Amino acid sequence: MDEVTGAQLIAEALKSQNVEYMFGIVGVPIIEVAMAAQAAGIKYVGMRNEQAVEACRLYSKFSARPSSLEMIPAVVEKAVRSSIYGRPGASYIDIAGDMVNAKIDRANVRFVSCCPAPPVSQADSREITQAVRLLRAAQRPLIIIGKGAAYARAEKEVRELVEVTGIPFLPTPMGKGVLPDDHPNCVAAARSRALLQADVIVLLGARLNWILHFGFPPRFSPHVKIIQVDLCAEELSNNVRAASALLGDIGAVVRQLLETVRSWRFPSDSQWWLTLKEKMTANAQISKSLALRSTLPMNYYTAFHHISELLPKDCIIVSEGANTMDIGRTMLLNYLPRHRLDAGTFGTMGVGPGFAIAAGVLEQTQKSAQRVVCIEGDSAFGFSGMEVETMCRYKLPVIIIVINNNGIYSGVDPKTWKEMEKMGDMTTIAPPVTLLPEARYEQVMSAFGGRGYLVRTVEELRSALQESLNNTQMPSLLNVLIDPASDRKQQEFPWLTRANL
């Protein structure tokens, strides 16, 4: 009799679904699962930051508990299939601890082959006709490229749509790079103006959630017409009723649009293009004036300006934080699809180091020579900072840049902090947004064998970043001290902080 354990079945089932990497935190009985995964040829990466895994059940596309050992492969296959079919998302499998070491005759197990690739669907032809009619009549059209277009690997089709029609486009944060940020039709530098004045918007795999202000006035025109392309039927007409709802694969639907709209082109000398270009020029001048300030401590714009000058165009950018992430989205350009990861739809802090480790493991395995650069606010880094030990353990050449303003949104300088300490109990005196001034985050990296740099000046920043880029053998951390009062340039509108119901 050929007996196998539950741990072996889990590992073999994952391997049969072409799973190559496993990330986890071991403890009894997870140790056995991790060891079985390695024995099956799956690369195991041990992490440090354990989150509330049980809570995942509520937010997963699929959750299940195998009723027996023989059902484990079938449940794993369905979990993988559910995670990649339709809109991608997490799956959750709850396996009882006593099943991990239990044994069963292999002949009694229901083994399942790898799930097929997701099916590709097209939109209703009547909706395509309606969408093209709306586009042809538009005076101020705009394309918004979301991360759904990146996931669909639709960069070729989206580029053709933009260049055939001549319509300006905006990327969402993780839609950056589907078309390069320096593409002549990209109007990210005039984002507020584009959103407010557009009369027809094509949403390509983007959601009208808080990142796009729910599509509501005053950020959008109350009369805007939405052409929504999405793989998820439930997403269509969320918050704003779609004038044309195109359900299907982004690439396939864009090809349908191109078949009908190819003979039409939005004029490049229109008043709409003139308005956007004027606003882009004005905003660029404001950002440039902030970036070229020589005062110390540096501000956000100065730090990002010099970082952007040195980063390779093919690097993977991971970013999280408040102002750090928001300003970084505009100043750190992406040139390739699927090369940016940030806090995303839920704005969850603490994900950056984990994202960077996953990207670093992949790049290390593929020997692609692409660099992974993780840019963190000092508060965001605090959530998962101990993952630097994971980076050092696996010698992942990840570069972490902590933009340290001594707080959340803003902090205070060391002198002010000491004065506050003299006033009494800091739990009643220190502003809730403040953190310890000039915390030495780079020493956390040095403690585990990586390279740590304390950065105060432009010269130190450029030198430390160039050294880190040249070092492909170990991770580095740049602790960039900026002005605690540094802030974003004046915004036309505040964020709409309401739930997406």
C-alpha positions as CSV (number, residue, x, y, z in Angstrom):
1,M,0.0,0.0,0.0
2,D,1.4,3.4,-1.0
3,E,0.4,5.8,1.8
4,V,0.6,9.6,1.7
5,T,0.0,12.1,4.4
6,G,-2.3,15.1,4.2
7,A,0.7,17.4,4.0
8,Q,2.0,15.5,0.9
9,L,-1.4,15.7,-0.7
10,I,-1.6,19.5,-0.2
11,A,1.9,19.9,-1.7
12,E,1.3,17.6,-4.6
13,A,-2.1,19.2,-5.3
14,L,-0.5,22.7,-5.4
15,K,2.3,21.4,-7.6
16,S,-0.2,19.9,-10.1
17,Q,-1.8,23.4,-10.4
18,N,1.6,24.8,-11.4
19,V,2.2,26.6,-8.1
20,E,5.9,27.4,-7.9
21,Y,6.2,29.4,-4.7
22,M,4.8,29.1,-1.2
23,F,5.0,31.9,1.4
24,G,4.2,31.2,5.0
25,I,5.0,31.2,8.7
26,V,5.7,27.8,10.1
27,G,4.5,26.2,13.3
28,V,3.0,22.8,14.1
29,P,1.5,21.4,11.8
30,I,2.5,23.9,9.1
31,I,6.1,22.7,9.3
32,E,5.1,19.5,7.7
33,V,3.3,21.2,4.9
34,A,6.3,23.5,4.1
35,M,8.6,20.5,4.1
36,A,6.3,18.5,1.9
37,A,6.1,21.5,-0.5
38,Q,9.9,21.7,-0.8
39,A,10.0,17.9,-1.4
40,A,7.5,18.4,-4.2
41,G,9.7,21.0,-5.9
42,I,7.8,24.1,-4.6
43,K,10.1,27.0,-3.4
44,Y,9.2,27.9,0.2
45,V,9.7,31.4,1.5
46,G,9.4,31.8,5.3
47,M,7.9,35.2,6.3
48,R,7.8,37.1,9.6
49,N,4.6,39.1,9.7
50,E,1.6,36.8,10.6
51,Q,-1.7,38.5,9.9
52,A,-5.2,37.4,10.9
53,V,-5.6,34.6,8.4
54,E,-9.0,33.5,9.6
55,A,-10.4,36.9,8.6
56,C,-9.5,36.1,4.9
57,R,-12.5,33.8,4.8
58,L,-14.8,36.8,4.6
59,Y,-13.0,38.4,1.7
60,S,-12.2,35.4,-0.4
61,K,-13.7,34.4,-3.7
62,F,-13.8,30.8,-2.6
63,S,-13.4,29.3,0.8
64,A,-13.8,25.6,1.8
65,R,-12.8,22.9,4.3
66,P,-12.0,19.5,2.8
67,S,-14.2,16.9,4.4
68,S,-11.6,14.2,3.9
69,L,-8.0,13.5,2.8
70,E,-9.2,12.2,-0.6
71,M,-10.9,15.5,-1.4
72,I,-7.9,17.7,-0.8
73,P,-6.7,17.8,-4.5
74,A,-10.2,18.6,-5.8
75,V,-10.6,21.4,-3.3
76,V,-7.1,22.8,-4.2
77,E,-7.9,22.8,-7.9
78,K,-11.2,24.6,-7.3
79,A,-9.5,27.2,-5.1
80,V,-6.8,27.9,-7.8
81,R,-9.4,28.0,-10.6
82,S,-11.6,30.3,-8.6
83,S,-8.7,32.7,-7.9
84,I,-7.8,33.2,-11.6
85,Y,-11.2,32.9,-13.3
86,G,-13.1,36.2,-13.7
87,R,-11.8,39.0,-11.6
88,P,-8.7,37.6,-9.8
89,G,-8.9,37.2,-6.0
90,A,-7.8,35.2,-3.0
91,S,-9.1,31.7,-2.1
92,Y,-9.1,30.3,1.4
93,I,-8.8,26.6,2.3
94,D,-9.1,25.6,6.0
95,I,-7.5,22.2,6.6
96,A,-7.9,20.6,10.0
97,G,-4.6,20.1,11.9
98,D,-5.1,16.4,12.4
99,M,-5.5,15.9,8.6
100,V,-2.0,17.2,7.9
101,N,-0.2,14.1,9.4
102,A,-3.0,11.6,8.8
103,K,-2.3,9.0,6.1
104,I,-4.3,7.5,3.3
105,D,-3.7,5.0,0.5
106,R,-2.8,6.9,-2.6
107,A,-5.2,4.7,-4.6
108,N,-8.1,6.2,-2.7
109,V,-7.3,9.8,-3.5
110,R,-9.2,11.7,-6.2
111,F,-6.4,13.4,-8.0
112,V,-7.2,16.3,-10.3
113,S,-5.3,17.7,-13.3
114,C,-4.3,21.4,-13.6
115,C,-7.2,23.7,-14.3
116,P,-7.5,25.1,-17.8
117,A,-6.6,28.7,-18.6
118,P,-9.4,31.2,-18.0
119,P,-11.9,31.4,-20.8
120,V,-11.9,34.6,-22.9
121,S,-15.3,36.3,-23.5
122,Q,-16.5,39.1,-25.7
123,A,-19.0,41.9,-25.2
124,D,-22.5,42.1,-26.6
125,S,-22.2,43.6,-30.2
126,R,-25.1,46.0,-29.5
127,E,-23.2,47.5,-26.5
128,I,-20.1,47.8,-28.7
129,T,-22.1,49.8,-31.3
130,Q,-23.5,52.1,-28.5
131,A,-19.9,52.6,-27.1
132,V,-18.6,53.7,-30.5
133,R,-21.5,56.0,-31.0
134,L,-20.8,57.7,-27.7
135,L,-17.1,58.0,-28.5
136,R,-17.7,59.6,-31.9
137,A,-20.0,62.2,-30.3
138,A,-17.6,63.0,-27.5
139,Q,-16.2,66.5,-27.2
140,R,-13.9,65.7,-24.3
141,P,-13.2,61.9,-24.3
142,L,-10.9,60.2,-21.8
143,I,-9.6,56.6,-21.4
144,I,-8.8,55.4,-17.9
145,I,-6.6,52.3,-17.8
146,G,-7.0,50.2,-14.7
147,K,-5.1,47.2,-13.2
148,G,-7.7,45.0,-14.9
149,A,-6.0,45.9,-18.2
150,A,-2.6,45.0,-16.8
151,Y,-3.9,41.6,-15.4
152,A,-5.5,40.9,-18.8
153,R,-2.1,41.5,-20.5
154,A,-4.0,43.8,-22.9
155,E,-1.1,46.3,-23.4
156,K,-0.9,45.7,-27.1
157,E,-4.7,46.2,-27.7
158,V,-4.9,49.2,-25.3
159,R,-1.9,50.9,-27.0
160,E,-3.5,50.4,-30.4
161,L,-6.8,51.9,-29.2
162,V,-5.1,55.0,-27.8
163,E,-3.0,55.6,-30.8
164,V,-5.7,54.9,-33.4
165,T,-8.2,57.1,-31.7
166,G,-5.9,59.8,-30.4
167,I,-7.8,59.9,-27.1
168,P,-6.0,61.1,-23.9
169,F,-5.6,58.5,-21.2
170,L,-5.1,58.3,-17.4
171,P,-3.7,55.2,-15.6
172,T,-4.9,54.2,-12.2
173,P,-2.0,53.5,-9.8
174,M,-1.6,49.8,-10.7
175,G,-2.6,50.5,-14.3
176,K,0.6,52.5,-14.7
177,G,2.9,51.0,-17.3
178,V,0.2,49.3,-19.4
179,L,1.2,52.2,-21.6
180,P,4.4,54.1,-20.6
181,D,3.9,57.1,-18.3
182,D,5.8,59.2,-20.8
183,H,3.5,58.3,-23.7
184,P,2.4,61.5,-25.5
185,N,-1.3,60.7,-24.8
186,C,-0.8,60.3,-21.0
187,V,-2.4,63.2,-19.1
188,A,-1.6,62.0,-15.6
189,A,-0.1,65.5,-14.9
190,A,-3.6,67.0,-15.5
191,R,-5.5,64.3,-13.6
192,S,-8.0,66.5,-11.8
193,R,-8.8,68.5,-14.9
194,A,-9.2,65.5,-17.0
195,L,-11.6,63.7,-14.6
196,L,-13.6,66.9,-14.0
197,Q,-14.2,67.9,-17.6
198,A,-14.4,64.7,-19.5
199,D,-17.8,64.1,-21.1
200,V,-17.2,60.5,-22.1
201,I,-14.9,58.1,-20.2
202,V,-13.8,54.7,-21.2
203,L,-13.1,52.6,-18.1
204,L,-10.7,49.7,-19.0
205,G,-10.6,47.4,-16.0
206,A,-10.9,50.2,-13.5
207,R,-13.4,50.6,-10.7
208,L,-15.2,53.7,-9.7
209,N,-14.1,53.4,-6.1
210,W,-12.3,55.8,-3.7
211,I,-9.3,55.9,-5.9
212,L,-11.4,57.4,-8.7
213,H,-13.6,59.3,-6.2
214,F,-16.6,57.0,-7.0
215,G,-17.2,58.9,-10.2
216,F,-19.1,61.6,-8.3
217,P,-19.2,65.4,-8.5
218,P,-17.3,67.6,-7.8
219,R,-14.4,65.4,-9.1
220,F,-16.4,64.3,-12.2
221,S,-19.0,66.0,-14.3
222,P,-22.5,65.1,-13.2
223,H,-23.3,64.5,-16.9
224,V,-20.4,62.3,-17.7
225,K,-21.1,59.2,-19.8
226,I,-19.3,56.0,-18.8
227,I,-18.3,53.3,-21.2
228,Q,-17.3,50.5,-18.8
229,V,-15.2,47.5,-19.8
230,D,-14.9,44.9,-17.1
231,L,-14.6,41.1,-16.6
232,C,-16.8,41.2,-13.6
233,A,-20.6,41.6,-14.2
234,E,-21.2,42.7,-10.6
235,E,-18.8,45.7,-11.1
236,L,-20.8,47.2,-14.1
237,S,-22.6,50.4,-13.2
238,N,-21.3,50.5,-9.6
239,N,-21.8,54.1,-8.3
240,V,-22.4,55.6,-11.8
241,R,-24.8,53.9,-14.3
242,A,-22.8,52.9,-17.4
243,A,-24.0,54.4,-20.7
244,S,-22.4,51.3,-22.3
245,A,-21.6,48.2,-20.3
246,L,-19.1,45.9,-22.0
247,L,-18.7,42.7,-20.2
248,G,-15.7,40.6,-21.2
249,D,-12.0,40.2,-21.4
250,I,-10.3,43.6,-21.7
251,G,-8.1,42.6,-24.7
252,A,-11.0,40.9,-26.6
253,V,-13.4,43.8,-26.0
254,V,-10.8,46.4,-27.0
255,R,-10.3,44.4,-30.3
256,Q,-14.1,44.6,-30.8
257,L,-14.0,48.4,-30.3
258,L,-11.1,48.7,-32.8
259,E,-12.9,46.9,-35.5
260,T,-15.7,49.5,-35.4
261,V,-13.8,52.7,-34.4
262,R,-10.7,52.4,-36.6
263,S,-12.0,54.9,-39.2
264,W,-12.4,57.7,-36.5
265,R,-9.8,59.8,-34.8
266,F,-10.2,62.5,-32.1
267,P,-8.5,65.7,-33.4
268,S,-5.2,66.5,-31.8
269,D,-5.8,70.2,-32.2
270,S,-9.1,70.2,-30.3
271,Q,-9.8,72.6,-27.4
272,W,-9.8,69.5,-25.1
273,W,-6.2,68.7,-25.9
274,L,-5.2,72.3,-25.6
275,T,-6.9,72.6,-22.1
276,L,-5.2,69.4,-20.9
277,K,-1.7,70.3,-22.2
278,E,-1.9,73.8,-20.6
279,K,-2.8,72.2,-17.2
280,M,0.0,69.6,-17.6
281,T,2.5,72.3,-18.2
282,A,1.4,74.4,-15.2
283,N,1.5,71.4,-12.9
284,A,4.8,70.2,-14.1
285,Q,6.3,73.6,-13.4
286,I,5.0,73.6,-9.8
287,S,6.4,70.1,-9.2
288,K,9.7,71.1,-10.8
289,S,10.0,74.2,-8.6
290,L,9.4,72.0,-5.5
291,A,11.8,69.3,-6.7
292,L,14.7,71.7,-7.4
293,R,14.7,73.4,-4.0
294,S,18.1,73.1,-2.3
295,T,17.0,73.6,1.3
296,L,17.5,71.0,4.0
297,P,15.9,68.9,5.1
298,M,14.7,67.8,1.7
299,N,11.0,67.7,0.7
300,Y,9.1,64.9,-0.9
301,Y,9.5,66.3,-4.4
302,T,13.3,66.8,-4.1
303,A,13.8,63.2,-2.9
304,F,11.5,61.7,-5.5
305,H,13.1,63.8,-8.3
306,H,16.5,62.4,-7.7
307,I,15.3,58.9,-7.1
308,S,13.5,58.9,-10.4
309,E,16.6,60.1,-12.2
310,L,18.5,57.0,-11.1
311,L,15.9,54.2,-11.2
312,P,16.2,51.8,-14.2
313,K,13.2,52.0,-16.5
314,D,12.5,48.2,-16.1
315,C,12.6,48.2,-12.3
316,I,9.7,46.8,-10.2
317,I,8.4,49.7,-8.0
318,V,6.6,48.8,-4.8
319,S,5.2,51.7,-2.9
320,E,3.0,52.3,0.2
321,G,2.4,55.1,2.6
322,A,0.3,58.3,2.7
323,N,2.0,61.2,1.0
324,T,4.9,58.9,0.0
325,M,2.6,56.7,-2.1
326,D,0.5,59.6,-3.4
327,I,3.4,61.8,-4.5
328,G,5.3,58.7,-5.7
329,R,2.5,57.8,-8.1
330,T,3.0,61.1,-10.0
331,M,6.8,61.4,-9.8
332,L,8.1,57.8,-10.2
333,L,7.2,56.8,-13.8
334,N,6.4,53.3,-15.0
335,Y,7.4,52.2,-18.5
336,L,6.3,48.6,-18.5
337,P,3.1,46.8,-17.5
338,R,2.8,44.9,-14.2
339,H,5.9,46.7,-12.8
340,R,4.1,48.6,-10.0
341,L,2.6,47.3,-6.8
342,D,1.1,49.5,-4.1
343,A,-1.6,49.5,-1.3
344,G,-4.3,49.1,-4.0
345,T,-8.1,49.2,-3.6
346,F,-8.2,48.8,0.2
347,G,-5.3,51.1,1.0
348,T,-3.8,48.5,3.3
349,M,-0.5,49.5,4.9
350,G,2.2,46.9,5.6
351,V,1.9,45.1,2.3
352,G,5.1,46.7,0.7
353,P,7.8,44.4,2.1
354,G,5.8,41.3,1.3
355,F,5.2,42.4,-2.2
356,A,8.9,43.3,-2.6
357,I,9.9,39.8,-1.3
358,A,7.6,38.1,-3.8
359,A,8.9,40.2,-6.6
360,G,12.5,39.7,-5.5
361,V,12.2,35.9,-5.3
362,L,10.8,35.8,-8.8
363,E,13.4,38.1,-10.3
364,Q,16.2,36.1,-8.4
365,T,14.9,32.8,-9.8
366,Q,14.5,34.2,-13.3
367,K,17.9,35.9,-13.2
368,S,16.3,38.8,-15.0
369,A,18.6,41.5,-13.5
370,Q,15.5,43.7,-12.9
371,R,15.8,45.6,-9.6
372,V,13.0,45.6,-7.0
373,V,12.7,49.0,-5.3
374,C,10.3,49.3,-2.3
375,I,9.5,52.9,-1.4
376,E,7.9,53.2,2.0
377,G,6.6,55.9,4.2
378,D,8.1,55.6,7.7
379,S,4.8,54.7,9.2
380,A,4.0,52.1,6.5
381,F,7.5,50.5,7.0
382,G,6.7,50.0,10.7
383,F,3.9,47.6,9.9
384,S,6.1,44.9,8.4
385,G,9.7,46.2,8.9
386,M,10.9,42.9,10.3
387,E,10.6,41.4,6.8
388,V,14.0,42.8,6.2
389,E,15.3,39.7,8.0
390,T,13.5,37.6,5.3
391,M,15.2,39.6,2.6
392,C,18.6,39.1,4.2
393,R,18.0,35.4,4.9
394,Y,17.4,34.8,1.2
395,K,19.9,37.4,0.0
396,L,17.2,39.2,-2.1
397,P,18.7,42.3,-3.6
398,V,15.7,44.4,-2.7
399,I,16.2,48.2,-2.2
400,I,14.0,49.7,0.4
401,I,13.8,53.5,0.5
402,V,12.1,54.8,3.7
403,I,10.9,58.4,3.2
404,N,11.1,59.5,6.8
405,N,9.2,62.6,7.8
406,N,8.9,61.5,11.5
407,G,5.2,60.8,11.3
408,I,2.0,59.9,9.6
409,Y,1.3,62.7,7.1
410,S,3.6,65.0,9.2
411,G,5.8,64.9,12.2
412,V,8.0,67.1,14.3
413,D,11.8,67.7,14.4
414,P,14.0,66.4,17.2
415,K,14.2,69.8,18.9
416,T,10.4,70.1,19.1
417,W,10.2,66.6,20.3
418,K,12.6,67.2,23.2
419,E,10.7,70.3,24.2
420,M,7.4,68.3,24.3
421,E,9.1,65.7,26.5
422,K,9.8,68.4,29.0
423,M,6.2,69.3,29.2
424,G,5.0,66.0,30.7
425,D,3.4,62.8,29.7
426,M,3.9,62.3,26.0
427,T,0.7,60.2,25.8
428,T,-1.3,63.4,26.4
429,I,1.1,65.8,24.6
430,A,2.5,64.2,21.5
431,P,0.3,64.7,18.4
432,P,-1.2,61.3,17.4
433,V,0.3,61.5,13.9
434,T,3.9,61.8,15.2
435,L,6.6,59.1,15.3
436,L,10.0,59.2,17.0
437,P,12.0,61.8,15.1
438,E,14.9,60.6,12.9
439,A,14.3,56.9,13.8
440,R,17.3,54.9,12.6
441,Y,15.5,52.5,10.3
442,E,18.6,51.7,8.3
443,Q,20.1,50.0,11.4
444,V,17.3,47.4,11.2
445,M,18.7,46.3,7.8
446,S,22.3,46.5,9.0
447,A,21.5,44.3,12.0
448,F,20.7,41.4,9.7
449,G,23.6,41.8,7.4
450,G,22.2,44.1,4.7
451,R,23.4,47.6,3.8
452,G,21.9,50.5,5.6
453,Y,22.3,54.2,4.7
454,L,21.3,57.3,6.6
455,V,20.5,60.0,4.1
456,R,20.1,63.7,4.7
457,T,21.3,65.4,1.5
458,V,20.8,65.1,-2.2
459,E,24.4,64.0,-2.6
460,E,24.0,61.3,0.0
461,L,20.8,60.1,-1.6
462,R,22.2,59.8,-5.0
463,S,25.4,58.1,-3.8
464,A,23.5,55.6,-1.6
465,L,21.0,54.7,-4.3
466,Q,23.7,54.2,-6.9
467,E,25.7,52.0,-4.6
468,S,22.5,50.0,-3.8
469,L,21.7,49.6,-7.5
470,N,25.2,48.3,-8.2
471,N,25.0,45.8,-5.4
472,T,23.1,42.7,-6.6
473,Q,24.2,40.4,-3.7
474,M,22.2,41.8,-0.7
475,P,19.3,44.0,0.2
476,S,19.8,47.7,1.1
477,L,17.8,50.3,3.1
478,L,18.0,54.0,2.6
479,N,16.6,56.0,5.5
480,V,15.9,59.3,3.8
481,L,15.2,62.1,6.4
482,I,13.0,64.8,4.9
483,D,11.3,67.9,6.3
484,P,8.6,66.8,8.9
485,A,6.4,69.6,7.5
486,S,6.8,68.6,3.9
487,D,3.5,68.1,2.2
488,R,1.8,67.5,-1.2
489,K,1.4,70.5,-3.5
490,Q,-2.0,72.2,-3.2
491,Q,-4.8,69.9,-4.4
492,E,-7.9,71.1,-6.1
493,F,-10.2,68.7,-4.3
494,P,-9.9,66.6,-1.0
495,W,-10.3,62.8,-1.0
496,L,-13.8,61.5,-0.8
497,T,-13.6,59.2,2.2
498,R,-16.9,57.4,2.0
499,A,-17.6,53.7,1.7
500,N,-18.3,52.1,-1.6
501,L,-21.8,50.8,-1.1
